[in-house]
Every structure is written in structure tokens, then in C-alpha cells.
Amino acid sequence: MVRGGTNRGRKQGSFARRLVKVWVLGVAIPLVLVELLFLSQFYRINYRQVEESIAGELNRMSRDLTDLMDNMKMLSWLMEADGTVGKNLSTYLEEESTAKKANLLIYLREQIANYEVANPTVANLTYLYIPKGQEKPVKINQDSLANGELPAEEDFLCSWENMTFYGPHRSKSRAGEYSCLSLLRKYRTLEEYGEIYVYVESGFRYLDALELDGMTELEGIFLIESADGIIRYSSDESIVPAGTVMQIHEDEIQLNKKCYKAYEKDMKGEWKIHIWMPVQGYYSLVYKMALNLGLVTLIVISVCILISVLQWRNIYKAFARFDEGLRAIAEDDDVGSKVERMNIREFDEHFELFDKMKKNILRLLGKAQEEEKRRRELEVRVVLGKINPHFLYNTLDTLKWYAAGKKDREMMGFITALNKLLLYNMSRDEGTTLEQELEAIRAYIVLQQLRYDIRFVVDMGKHQEILQTAMPRFILQPVVENAIRHSGCDKGEIRIEVELLASGKILILVKNNGSPIDPEKIRQVLEQREDVSANGIGLQYVARMLENFYGSDFALQAERTEDGFNVVEIRIPFAAEAIVKSKGGIGG
């Protein structure tokens, strides 16, 4: 029976994804749902709160206006029925003596002044007298600041009992201009003298206090509607002008492309007061209050989420480090790195076993690397051992041909070049410099020019310092030899160009205008691990030497250019600290 068979076919998931699922399903979603529940509850609470606030404002204004009108009613009653002022008014009208009338007026003035001082919500208490046969009223108490005229009918507000209220309208006072409510009450006990009225106004700027306390930010509108359905007062006449006939009594009103929530209250005397709140501002206030109340819970939830995230990171961070350590080992970047402990007993016990396994792996890797190093050194020695016999064979063959064909002093130059090459190749140092490698190629070309009609050009570029960079020995000669023997370039041109690239690499180009090469075939040859050249030396040797010297930090490729040149391109790194002094170079 195979253990773990029940997990077959099950989709694998990362540990991080599972932790995220636990955190989302077990922490984030419940907390968000709790927050939404709180916000919903706060919305309902604040909706009622705003409604109650508006209703409270409406009741406050109703109460203030009712108190004001009750005070006005009380004072008008005192001025009609009081045993002092009212009685003395009767005496004043019956008295024929001018002096006594004057004294009675002084007494009336003092008593009315006392009423006004005792009741600051009212002002301009006035007796208006219309004698029989006349229409224009006159003031009995001439000291009153009010004009001697009756309120205009278009300012009518309401009537109840034996009183008529007007306004809000401009005050009849000569002391200043302000809005007020006024009361007109007919004096009924002295009708034989004509029509007598008691006129009372609200106090100085008293109505200016009729504002939507706490609701100004909503840009609400306060309205007073008379008993005959006409707007007598508007806190925003640009929206609802005074004098407008009120025909709409609905919960929501559309006006000037703006929607308002309407609230109204019936007053004694069949007049009404209204509050219109913009729907947008109304709900903005509801949302704002809900958000303010929900902010506390949001902070608490955020703290909970932060704590859970920190806990999640504390758990997953150790796994992430462990994963990095494994990946470094798998990618051969840092085999010796130590996997950090998680401070979790069950996991740390397994990490101990893993460390033991890693030590065994490191020991085996070290052994394998040592064997690979010895194998490569052996391959290099074998190749170097193949070079000298091959080179001597070709050179002596050329010397044999030349000696048979000519007997000339040029033989000295030939032998000199041969000696330089022999000394260069017999050096036991694997490394050399680019400059020494180019000198060896010049000596080799001198020998080959005795047999072949070869034009040889070397372009060392603008950066002469790169000539001192270190490189493996005997790299360029096999490339040039292949250009002569295998590309049919025995009567052509061979160019070597050296330049420093912007990337910091040294570019070496070996060009010839011989028979076209097949870049794909050369690529296949370079990919082969074994040296398959017919005479035992080929591009595989060059590739292995470069790989042994630079690792993977080099490039070797061949192509045929459009201008008719075969080009072998070599790229090697250049570092100033890698420049070496000449050892065993040509000529010593």
C-alpha cells in the first residue's frame, strides 16, 4: 500500500497562499463584516438623530415664536384691560383739560416704558386712535417710536381671538430698520370715541435670532407661511422669495434642480413654519456622522488587522528565508548558506536533519568539483601536448618547401620568426597578455607569408591599455590557421581588430575574405565536447581554453558578413586589476 495516496490529484498550493487564505477568511473578512455592520447601525442611528435634530429645531423655533406672540398678547391685554394704563386711557379721552391730558400722557408713557423694560422681546407699544369720521390714525402716546399707521394688509400673518398678527415685516419704528412681528388689537370699551387699537412690535432685531442652529452647514431654508398660504419670511429669498404663494405640502420638494426634504409645523391661528433641508446635504450629514462614529471601530479593526499581519509576517518570514536558502542551494549560488531557524520546535528538528543532509551534499560537491578540476587540467595538458608536434610538423613542412625552392638570405628572418614561436609555445605559463598573443600571431604570419600570398592587418583600436590584459595562451593562432587552411584564404587578407566595448568587454575580431563559412556548422562544432578537428586542433580547443580561463564569462562565435568577410568573434572580460606583467613572452 502506497502511503499518501489520498493526496493524488489534489491541487498543490503554496504555504504563503494558505496563510493568506487563513488570514482573509479568519481575520479580514470577519472584521470587515463587523465594520459594515457597525456602519449600517450607525447610519440608522444617525438618520434618526438628524431627523430628531431637525424636528428639535422646528420645535425650538415654534416655541420661540409662540412665546413671543404670547408676550405680545399679554402686553396688549394689559394695555386694554389693566386698571392703571387702560383706566387712565379712558380718563384721558374723557378729560377736557389740556393740562390734565398732558399729565395723563406722561403717566401713560411711564407705564408703557415700564412694560417695555420688563419685556425686552417686545417694543413700540402704541395706542392708535381713529376719531369718528376720519380714516387716518393718530398716536395717542406721541413718545412711541412707531409711526402712526396701521400695518399693511399684505403683511397679514394670522388672526386668533380678537387679535391680528402681521409679518414678519419692516418695523414701523423710526429708530432703525429691522424685521419684526406686530400685533394689532382693537380697544373695545371706548368705541363711542372712535376706533382705538393697541399696536405692539417684537423687540429690536429679535427675529434675527431665527436661525437654524446646528443646521447652517446644510444650507437649510426657514420659512414662515401665513394663514392665507403666502410666504411672509424666507431665510434665503434667492430660492424662495417672500410673497410666494405656498402651494406645495409634500415630504420632498424639487426646486431649481435641487431636491429638498420638507418639514412643517402648524401654529396657533392656522399659520405654519417650514424647514427645507437639501437632500444632498442631509444625507452627507448622515454619512458624515456615521463615518465619524465608525472611525473608532475602524481604528480598532485596523489595529487588529495590523496585529494579525505582523503575526502572519512573523510566521511566514522564517519560511521565506528557508525558501531563499533552498533556492540558493538549488541554483548553485550559495551552497554553504545556513538555513535560519524558525523557533518552532517541530520545524527546527527537521532543519537539523536538513543541515546534516546539506553537509553530505557539500562534501560530495567538493569531491566532484575537485575531480572536475583535475580532469580539465589533464585535458589542457593533453591539448598542449598535441600542439607542439602539430605546430612543428607544419612549420618544418613549410621550411622544407621553402628550402627546396629558394636559397636566400630571407632564411634568417624565417628562422628568427620560427625561434620566437618556439620560445612562445614552449613556455610553461598557461596565461599571457593580449599584446604577446598578437606578437606571436605576427611571427606566425611571417612564416606563412613565405608560402602564401597573405595580407595581414592588425588594428589595436583606441585603448592601448587593453593590450596588457591577461588571457589564455595560444588562442588566436588556431583561428588564424583555420582561416588560411580551411577558408581558402591563401591569397587573401586576414585582419585582426581589437577594441574595448562600452560593456567593459574586449572584442577581438579575426576576419578573412576566403570561402564562405557555415555559421550553423561552426556553432554545432563548438557545442561538441570532444575535439573532432582532422589534425587534432580546432575551435573546440579555443572554446575549452577560454572556458577554463574565464568560466562562462566569454563569447565565441562565427559569421559571414555582407561585405564578404568570414568573422570569428571573441569577447573576453577586461579588468584593470587583472593586467599581468609579461612572462616568457616572445623574445624572452
Sequence and secondary structure as in RCSB ss.txt:
>XXXX:A:sequence
MVRGGTNRGRKQGSFARRLVKVWVLGVAIPLVLVELLFLSQFYRINYRQVEESIAGELNRMSRDLTDLMDNMKML
SWLMEADGTVGKNLSTYLEEESTAKKANLLIYLREQIANYEVANPTVANLTYLYIPKGQEKPVKINQDSLANGEL
PAEEDFLCSWENMTFYGPHRSKSRAGEYSCLSLLRKYRTLEEYGEIYVYVESGFRYLDALELDGMTELEGIFLIE
SADGIIRYSSDESIVPAGTVMQIHEDEIQLNKKCYKAYEKDMKGEWKIHIWMPVQGYYSLVYKMALNLGLVTLIV
ISVCILISVLQWRNIYKAFARFDEGLRAIAEDDDVGSKVERMNIREFDEHFELFDKMKKNILRLLGKAQEEEKRR
RELEVRVVLGKINPHFLYNTLDTLKWYAAGKKDREMMGFITALNKLLLYNMSRDEGTTLEQELEAIRAYIVLQQL
RYDIRFVVDMGKHQEILQTAMPRFILQPVVENAIRHSGCDKGEIRIEVELLASGKILILVKNNGSPIDPEKIRQV
LEQREDVSANGIGLQYVARMLENFYGSDFALQAERTEDGFNVVEIRIPFAAEAIVKSKGGIGG
>XXXX:A:secstr
  TTGGGTT     HHHHHHHHHIIIIIHHHHHHHHHHHHHHHHHHHHHHHHHHHHHHHHHHHHHHHHHHHHHHH
HHHHHH TTHHHHHHHHHH   HHHHHHHHHHHHHHHHHHHHH TTEEEEEEEEEETT  S EESSTT SB SS 
  GGGEEEEETTEEEEEEEE  BSS   EEEEEEEEE TTGGGEEEEEEEEE TTGGGG   TTTGGGT EEEEE
 TTSBEEEES TTTS TT B     SEEEETTEEEEEEEEE TTS EEEEEEEHHHHHHHHHHHHHHHHHHHHHH
HHHHHHHHHHHHHHHHHHHHHHHHHHHHHHTTS TT      S HHHHHHHHHHHHHHHHHHHHHHHHHHHHHHH
HHHHHHHHHHHHHHHHHHHHHHHHHHHHHH   THHHHHHHHHHHHHHHHT   SEEEHHHHHHHHHHHHHHHHT
TS  EEEEE  S GGGGGSEEESSSHHHHHHHHHHTS  TTSEEEEEEEE TTSEEEEEEEE SS   HHHHHHH
HH SS   TTS SHHHHHHHHHHHHTT  EEEEEE TTS EEEEEEEE  GGG     S TT 
